Amino acid sequence: MDHMANVGFSLNFEIIRKKMVHEQIISRGISDRRVIDAMLKIPRHIFVQEAFAAQAYNDKALPIGEKQTISQPYIVALMTEKLALTGTERVLEIGTGSGYQTAILATLADRVYSAERIRPLALNARKCLDYLKLFNVQLRINDGEGSMIGWEEEAPFDAIIVTAGAPEVPEILTDQLAPGGRLVIPVGAGPDQQLITIIKSQDGELHRESSVTCRFVPLIGKQGWQA
Ligand code: SAH
């Protein structure tokens, strides 16, 4: 994995990034100013392999190796907006992958805990996050047998985002959500999922909303899919 091989082209990429934010994010209805600013700020091209750098701001997911993908920019923006972050939150992310979504979260929240089951992806993400001086991120590699889901020692979280598709909303995650917290997760039995937002009320009741159809790689684990 050739991390950060593309940093030298940053001026060019800044222009393409601005175009991406206007054409793919703002024009499709994302209105949270903080999310828009984070998408303008974080260089997406450093999170992809050199061969894909020229496509980093295209309207699609891209391969990142290990049969995994970096999500489409619009889906990153949409999921982040649904978390309604204000800057004070402790956020859990399941599926660090490239680390791009992690960087967006780190820009918008107080602290980010991100778990990944594929070691080389986590190590590459760490390098990218360090390069961007996003030091409020704690990464964890869950490559043990059974692929654990969640991060019990650091729970509860004000926001949880799952960037892999699950068969159902894992109870282990709703349990790790703080009162008033939000969980965003793609849920579905086939290759396509519905983007689900779970809001936990102050007295612990769960409210469920469904939005767009999306396509994520599978969430692996006991309350996910089998490897
Ligand atoms: N947000 C990432 C998405 C990467 S794809 C990005 O945009 O780059 C989803 C990731 O979830 C994959 O890297 C996969 O290895 C990881 N994953 C799947 N099941 C997991 C689990 N139980 N715990 C942690 N990571 C998991």
Residues whose N, C-alpha, C, O or C-beta is under 5 A from the ligand:
A	BS01	SAH	Q68 T69 I70 S71 I94 G95 T96 G97 S98 G99 Y100 Q101 A115 E116 R117 I118 N142 S147 M148 I149 T163 A164 V217 P218 L219 I220 G221
